[in-house]
Amino acid sequence: MDEKNEKEEIKSDVIDRRHDQMIDHLYRANQVAKRALQFGHHPFGCILVAPDNQTVLIEQGNIDTVNHAESTLARIAYTNFSPEYLWECTIYTTFEPCVMCTGTLYWTNIGHVVYGATEKRLLELTGNNKKNPTLDIPCRYVFDHGQKNVKVSGPFPEIEDELIELHKEFWK
């Protein structure tokens, strides 16, 4: 094997491991969403992962219509970590952050957002539900109108079925 092919293989292995790690963290965020549901809250969950891409710093489920999982986690993170540190962290969330949460993540300075399923998919599940009058605005659109280069990864179709399972009965 020549040096170029060896470098490409190593790069591919790193990308595969990173992808698998993202899926694992999304599964953990979904466990947090299950816990939120058990407490009678909307079934959303997220986790904040340290720059080492392994250590979970904070877990947060949805609380209510105004205190979403992501915005609550972001506020807690901001009071406990420096903006410079948060820029190196990643938030993993079951669904694409709404406009409110995206703005909060932006101001908190979390540098990477990973989500499992899209806001548009959530709208399909919730319909015109008073409990979740979804704003159909992608988080990338919001970040693109800011001055920071927040990295966004998602959706992940291979995990979507498990993520939406919690929502099927909840929004009826």
Secondary structure as GFF3:
##gff-version 3
##sequence-region A 1 172
A	DSSP	alpha_helix	3	38	.	.	.	ID=ss1
A	DSSP	beta_strand	45	49	.	.	.	ID=ss2
A	DSSP	beta_strand	56	61	.	.	.	ID=ss3
A	DSSP	alpha_helix	69	80	.	.	.	ID=ss4
A	DSSP	alpha_helix	83	87	.	.	.	ID=ss5
A	DSSP	beta_strand	90	95	.	.	.	ID=ss6
A	DSSP	alpha_helix	99	108	.	.	.	ID=ss7
A	DSSP	beta_strand	112	117	.	.	.	ID=ss8
A	DSSP	alpha_helix	119	126	.	.	.	ID=ss9
A	DSSP	alpha_helix	139	144	.	.	.	ID=ss10
A	DSSP	beta_strand	151	153	.	.	.	ID=ss11
A	DSSP	alpha_helix	157	170	.	.	.	ID=ss12
###
